[in-house]
């Protein structure tokens, strides 16, 4: 994983990391809060040799003292010395058990013994350290005296005093450790989730999966649920501009000026392929071209409902030779009208109908009449209809939702299914992508421009059109 990929994981999994950090700090704070404060005091004892008059004697005395320091440090923690120290400090019962409260150490290259004591009371800690130092001096005097005067002499050079601040808990250290532990666990959890997560979340991952171009990116728009179609009320939105950019991309991919028949599909339902096909067709028509939108989703047709058109007459009735093509085509809008071929009645055998020779002949006729034929097809994985349509059309636009619910394997499987049957995937259209702050500011400014009225819908089909339009959620 590169640094850029790691930072991308941190950016997308920031909530996991934040929760882990908060839990780590809160745990450290809780442990610190309920931990009993302990105080520590230290007494220093100096070891020397008496009766040293010459320089040679002093040198030998220092070497002798240094050799004895370690033994005296061990003597300070013997039960005899500790019992006497506890009695001298006025401790009784359980408080007299001070072995765990006392620690003795020596400073390197010195003859100083440090006697430390820890207790929940600062005065008690100082009393224990001083008592152990005093008892150690007496014990060494008894041991070294022998039959004559003691050669070794111990003296207190630093008396233990009550501490003003507790030795433990150390609040800043504990909080820092909790923060570090939480951050470490958070990053580890984020990386683990990234490894186990099979959903598609970035364009980089998409490029590694399938070798195709991204022709358009449609940003997240909270108004899509109530206003799925682009009209005069939302022509300056980022979503509308994204469709115009897609129109430009398709224009440059068709430099020869021949007719283009494009199948619009997705891997799974709910990625927005129907509204993408609708708005793409409307955007192409606004440019003055001859555009036909075909509702070939014969299992869950949506075009007629979105546009308020009669859906019972359309593609299936034309293929069944029940209605002539000219009579089945309806139009939407006065200026630069969009032609629409609705689904017709839902057939019992959609795949067989779409794979018939009559369907292939119909597509050749539609390509002869129109500059663009946009075909709204079912999702690619549940059924084979999109692959069948892709084989008789110029290309396929694969709509991929970037809302974090689409699985990578589904997108890859849909792409591979198209390629196996010979349907050329022209490119990928990303739907529901996050909009950058700079872009939001730009389009908020553009939205202040005057808006034109919505185009009036004019139908010229012989079939009766429905009387009202029901706003629908972008689910197909």
C-alpha positions in Angstrom: 0.0 0.0 0.0 1.4 3.4 -1.0 1.3 6.5 1.2 -1.4 8.0 -1.0 -3.6 4.8 -0.6 -3.0 4.8 3.1 -4.0 8.5 3.4 -7.1 7.7 1.3 -8.0 4.9 3.7 -7.6 7.2 6.7 -9.7 9.9 5.0 -12.6 7.4 4.3 -12.3 5.6 7.6 -11.9 8.6 9.8 -14.9 7.8 11.8 -13.5 4.4 12.9 -10.2 6.0 13.9 -11.9 8.8 15.7 -14.1 6.4 17.7 -11.0 4.3 18.6 -9.1 7.4 19.8 -12.1 8.7 21.9 -12.5 5.2 23.4 -8.7 5.0 24.2 -8.6 8.5 25.8 -11.8 7.8 27.7 -10.5 4.5 29.0 -7.3 6.1 30.1 -9.1 8.9 31.8 -11.5 6.4 33.5 -8.6 4.2 34.8 -6.8 7.3 36.0 -9.8 8.6 37.7 -10.5 5.4 39.7 -6.8 4.7 40.4 -5.7 5.4 44.0 -3.1 8.1 44.2 0.3 6.9 45.5 3.2 9.1 46.8 6.8 8.4 46.7 9.7 9.6 48.8 13.4 8.8 48.6 16.2 8.8 51.3 19.9 8.8 50.4 22.5 6.9 52.4 26.3 7.4 52.0 28.8 4.6 52.6 32.3 5.5 53.8 35.3 3.9 55.5 36.7 5.4 58.7 40.3 5.7 59.7 41.7 6.6 56.2 44.7 9.0 56.7 46.8 8.7 53.6 45.9 9.1 49.9 46.6 5.4 49.5 44.3 4.5 52.4 41.6 6.8 50.9 41.8 5.0 47.5 41.6 1.6 49.1 38.7 2.8 51.3 36.7 4.0 48.3 37.2 0.7 46.5 36.2 -1.1 49.6 33.1 1.0 50.1 32.0 0.6 46.5 32.4 -3.2 46.8 30.1 -3.2 49.9 27.4 -0.9 48.5 25.5 -3.7 46.6 25.5 -5.9 49.7 24.2 -3.1 51.9 21.4 -2.4 49.4 20.3 -6.0 49.6 20.5 -5.8 53.4 18.0 -2.9 53.4 15.2 -5.2 52.1 15.7 -8.1 54.5 12.7 -8.9 56.8 14.6 -7.9 59.9 15.4 -4.4 58.7 11.8 -3.9 57.3 10.1 -5.1 60.5 12.2 -2.8 62.5 11.5 0.1 60.1 7.8 -0.5 60.2 7.8 -0.4 64.0 9.9 2.8 64.0 7.5 4.4 61.5 4.5 3.5 63.8 2.9 1.0 61.4 0.9 -2.0 62.6 -1.1 -4.9 61.2 -1.3 -4.9 57.4 0.4 -1.5 57.2 3.5 -3.1 58.7 4.0 -5.2 55.6 6.1 -2.7 53.7 8.2 -5.1 51.5 6.2 -4.2 48.4 6.3 -0.5 49.3 10.1 -0.3 49.5 12.7 -0.4 46.7 16.4 0.1 47.0 18.9 1.0 44.3 22.4 2.2 43.9 23.7 5.0 41.8 26.4 3.8 39.3 30.0 4.7 40.2 29.0 6.1 43.5 28.7 4.8 47.1 25.2 6.2 47.6 22.2 4.0 48.3 18.7 5.3 47.4 15.9 4.0 49.5 12.5 4.7 48.0 9.1 4.2 49.6 5.6 4.4 48.1 2.4 4.8 50.0 -1.1 6.3 49.6 -0.2 9.0 52.1 2.8 11.3 51.4 3.8 11.5 55.1 3.7 7.8 55.5 5.9 7.3 52.4 8.5 9.7 53.8 8.4 8.1 57.2 9.0 4.6 55.8 11.9 5.7 53.7 13.6 7.5 56.6 12.9 4.5 58.9 14.4 2.0 56.5 17.5 4.2 56.1 17.9 4.5 59.9 17.5 0.7 60.4 19.9 0.0 57.6 22.6 2.1 59.3 22.0 0.3 62.6 22.1 -3.1 60.9 25.4 -2.4 59.1 26.9 -1.1 62.3 26.1 -4.3 64.1 27.3 -6.5 61.3 30.5 -4.7 60.6 31.5 -4.0 64.2 32.6 -7.6 64.9 35.0 -7.7 67.8 36.1 -4.2 67.5 35.2 -0.7 66.1 33.2 -0.7 62.8 35.3 0.2 59.8 32.3 1.0 57.6 30.2 4.0 58.4 26.8 4.8 56.8 25.2 8.2 57.1 22.0 9.9 55.7 22.9 12.4 53.1 19.3 13.0 51.8 16.4 12.8 54.2 13.0 11.8 52.6 10.4 14.5 52.6 6.6 14.2 51.9 5.9 14.6 48.2 3.6 17.3 47.0 2.3 15.5 43.9 1.3 11.9 43.6 3.8 9.5 41.9 0.9 7.6 40.3 -1.4 8.0 38.5 0.4 10.3 36.0 -2.5 11.9 34.2 -0.7 13.3 31.2 1.2 10.1 30.6 -1.9 7.9 30.9 -3.9 10.2 28.6 -1.0 10.2 26.0 -0.8 6.4 26.2 -4.6 6.1 25.8 -4.4 8.4 22.8 -1.6 6.5 21.2 -3.2 3.1 21.9 -6.5 4.4 20.5 -4.8 5.8 17.4 -2.9 2.6 16.8 -6.0 0.4 17.2 -8.1 2.8 15.1 -5.7 2.7 12.2 -5.3 -1.0 12.5 -9.1 -1.3 12.5 -9.4 1.0 9.5 -6.9 -1.1 7.5 -8.6 -4.3 8.5 -12.0 -3.0 7.5 -10.5 -1.8 4.2 -9.1 -5.3 3.5 -12.4 -7.0 4.4 -14.6 -4.4 2.7 -15.7 -5.6 -0.7 -17.6 -2.4 -1.7 -16.5 0.0 -4.3 -15.5 3.4 -2.8 -12.9 5.0 -5.1 -12.2 5.6 -8.7 -8.6 4.2 -8.2 -10.0 0.8 -7.2 -12.4 0.9 -10.2 -9.5 1.5 -12.6 -7.6 -1.4 -11.1 -10.6 -3.7 -11.6 -11.7 -2.9 -15.1 -9.8 -1.3 -18.0 -12.3 1.3 -19.2 -12.7 5.1 -19.2 -14.8 7.1 -16.8 -16.9 9.3 -19.1 -18.9 11.1 -16.4 -19.3 11.7 -12.7 -22.7 12.7 -11.3 -22.5 14.3 -7.8 -24.7 13.5 -4.9 -27.9 15.6 -5.1 -30.4 15.6 -2.3 -33.1 16.9 -4.7 -33.0 13.9 -7.0 -35.6 12.0 -5.0 -38.2 14.7 -5.6 -36.9 16.0 -8.9 -35.2 13.1 -10.7 -35.3 14.8 -14.2 -33.3 17.8 -15.3 -35.6 20.7 -16.3 -35.6 24.5 -16.1 -35.6 24.4 -12.3 -32.2 22.7 -12.0 -30.3 23.4 -15.2 -27.4 25.2 -13.3 -26.9 22.4 -10.7 -23.6 20.4 -10.6 -25.6 17.4 -11.7 -26.9 19.2 -14.8 -23.3 20.3 -15.7 -22.1 16.7 -15.3 -24.6 15.6 -17.9 -23.5 18.3 -20.2 -19.9 17.1 -19.8 -21.0 13.6 -20.6 -22.7 14.9 -23.7 -19.4 16.5 -24.7 -17.5 13.2 -24.1 -19.9 11.3 -26.2 -19.7 13.9 -29.0 -15.9 13.5 -29.1 -16.1 9.7 -29.2 -18.3 10.0 -32.3 -16.1 12.2 -34.5 -17.3 10.5 -37.6 -20.8 11.8 -37.0 -22.5 8.4 -37.4 -25.5 7.4 -35.3 -24.9 6.2 -31.8 -27.0 3.6 -30.0 -26.1 3.4 -26.4 -27.3 0.9 -23.8 -27.4 2.3 -20.3 -27.3 -0.3 -17.6 -25.8 -1.0 -14.1 -24.6 -4.0 -12.2 -27.5 -4.1 -9.7 -30.8 -2.3 -9.2 -30.8 1.0 -7.4 -27.7 2.6 -9.0 -29.6 5.2 -11.0 -29.4 3.8 -14.5 -32.9 4.8 -15.5 -32.6 8.5 -14.5 -29.2 8.5 -16.1 -30.6 7.3 -19.4 -33.5 9.8 -19.1 -31.4 12.9 -18.3 -28.7 11.9 -20.8 -31.3 11.7 -23.6 -32.8 15.1 -22.5 -29.3 16.7 -22.5 -28.5 15.4 -25.9 -31.8 16.6 -27.3 -31.2 20.1 -25.8 -28.1 20.3 -28.2 -30.4 20.1 -31.2 -29.8 16.5 -32.2 -32.4 13.9 -33.1 -32.6 11.8 -30.0 -34.7 8.8 -29.1 -35.1 7.2 -25.7 -36.1 3.6 -25.6 -37.4 1.9 -22.5 -36.0 -1.6 -22.9 -36.3 -2.5 -19.2 -39.2 -4.8 -19.9 -39.2 -6.2 -16.4 -39.5 -2.9 -14.4 -40.2 -0.1 -16.9 -39.8 3.4 -15.5 -39.5 5.8 -18.4 -43.2 6.2 -18.9 -43.8 6.8 -15.2 -41.0 9.4 -15.0 -42.2 11.3 -18.1 -46.0 10.8 -17.6 -46.3 9.0 -20.9 -48.5 6.1 -21.9 -46.4 2.9 -21.3 -48.8 0.3 -22.6 -47.9 1.2 -26.2 -44.2 1.0 -27.0 -41.4 -1.4 -27.7 -43.1 -4.7 -27.1 -46.2 -3.7 -29.1 -43.9 -2.7 -32.0 -42.0 -5.9 -31.8 -45.2 -7.9 -31.7 -46.3 -5.9 -34.8 -49.4 -4.7 -33.0 -48.6 -1.0 -33.4 -46.5 0.8 -36.1 -43.3 2.4 -35.0 -44.4 5.9 -35.9 -47.6 5.5 -33.9 -45.7 4.2 -30.8 -43.1 7.0 -30.6 -44.1 9.9 -28.3 -42.4 13.2 -27.9 -41.5 15.4 -24.9 -40.9 19.1 -25.1 -41.6 21.9 -27.7 -38.1 23.2 -28.4 -35.6 20.4 -29.3 -38.1 17.7 -28.5 -37.1 14.3 -27.2 -38.6 11.2 -28.8 -39.5 8.4 -26.5 -40.4 4.8 -27.2 -41.9 3.4 -24.0 -41.7 -0.2 -22.9 -45.2 -1.3 -23.9 -46.9 -4.1 -22.1 -44.7 -6.3 -20.0 -44.1 -9.6 -21.9 -43.7 -13.0 -20.4 -40.4 -13.6 -22.3 -38.3 -10.3 -22.3 -35.0 -11.9 -23.2 -36.3 -13.8 -26.2 -38.1 -10.7 -27.4 -35.0 -8.5 -27.1 -32.8 -11.2 -28.7 -35.0 -11.6 -31.7 -34.1 -10.6 -35.3 -36.9 -8.2 -35.3 -35.3 -6.3 -32.4 -32.0 -6.1 -34.3 -33.8 -4.8 -37.4 -35.6 -2.3 -35.3 -32.3 -1.0 -33.9 -31.0 -0.5 -37.4 -34.0 1.4 -38.4 -33.8 3.6 -35.3 -30.1 4.3 -35.9 -31.0 5.4 -39.4 -33.6 7.9 -38.1 -31.8 9.3 -35.1 -28.5 10.8 -34.2 -28.6 9.1 -30.7 -30.6 6.2 -29.5 -30.4 5.8 -25.7 -31.6 2.5 -24.5 -32.6 2.1 -20.8 -31.8 -1.6 -20.1 -32.3 -3.7 -17.0 -29.4 -4.3 -14.5 -26.7 -6.5 -16.0 -26.3 -9.2 -13.3 -29.8 -10.4 -12.6 -30.7 -10.9 -16.4 -29.0 -11.2 -19.7 -31.0 -8.4 -21.4 -28.3 -5.7 -21.3 -25.7 -8.0 -22.8 -28.2 -8.9 -25.6 -28.9 -5.3 -26.3 -25.2 -4.3 -26.1 -24.4 -6.8 -28.9 -26.7 -5.0 -31.3 -25.9 -1.4 -30.2 -22.9 0.8 -30.7 -21.8 0.7 -27.1 -22.7 0.3 -23.4 -22.6 2.9 -20.6 -22.2 1.2 -17.3 -23.6 3.2 -14.4 -21.8 2.7 -11.1 -23.1 4.1 -7.9 -20.3 5.5 -5.6 -22.5 5.6 -2.5 -20.6 2.8 -0.8 -23.3 0.1 -1.3 -22.1 -1.4 -4.6 -19.7 -4.4 -4.4 -16.6 -4.5 -6.5 -17.2 -8.1 -7.6 -20.6 -7.1 -9.0 -19.2 -4.3 -11.2 -16.4 -6.5 -12.4 -18.8 -9.3 -13.2 -21.2 -6.9 -15.1 -18.2 -5.6 -17.2 -17.0 -9.2 -17.9 -20.5 -10.3 -19.0 -20.7 -7.5 -21.5 -17.3 -8.3 -22.9 -18.0 -12.1 -23.2 -21.0 -11.5 -25.5 -19.2 -8.9 -27.6 -20.9 -5.8 -26.2 -18.4 -3.0 -26.2 -18.4 -1.0 -22.9 -17.9 2.5 -24.1 -17.2 3.7 -20.6 -18.3 4.0 -17.0 -20.6 6.7 -15.5 -20.1 7.3 -11.8 -23.3 8.2 -9.9 -23.7 9.7 -6.5 -20.1 10.9 -6.1 -19.2 13.4 -3.4 -19.0 17.0 -4.6 -15.9 19.0 -3.6 -16.3 22.2 -1.6 -14.9 24.4 -4.4 -17.4 22.9 -6.8 -20.3 23.5 -4.4 -19.4 27.1 -4.1 -19.1 27.5 -7.9 -22.5 26.0 -8.6 -24.1 27.9 -5.8 -23.0 31.1 -7.5 -24.2 29.8 -10.9 -27.7 29.0 -9.5 -28.4 32.7 -9.2 -28.8 32.9 -13.0 -32.3 33.2 -14.3 -34.0 29.9 -15.1 -36.1 29.1 -18.0 -39.4 27.5 -17.7 -39.7 23.7 -17.9 -40.4 22.4 -21.4 -44.0 21.5 -22.0 -44.6 17.9 -22.7 -46.4 17.2 -26.0 -47.4 13.7 -26.9 -48.2 12.5 -30.4 -48.8 8.9 -29.7 -52.2 7.5 -30.5 -52.4 5.9 -27.1 -53.8 7.9 -24.3 -51.3 9.5 -22.0 -51.6 9.3 -18.3 -53.0 12.3 -16.6 -50.4 13.0 -14.0 -46.7 12.5 -13.2 -45.7 10.8 -10.0 -42.2 11.7 -8.7 -40.2 8.5 -8.2 -37.1 7.7 -6.3 -34.0 6.9 -8.2 -34.0 3.2 -7.8 -33.3 1.7 -11.2 
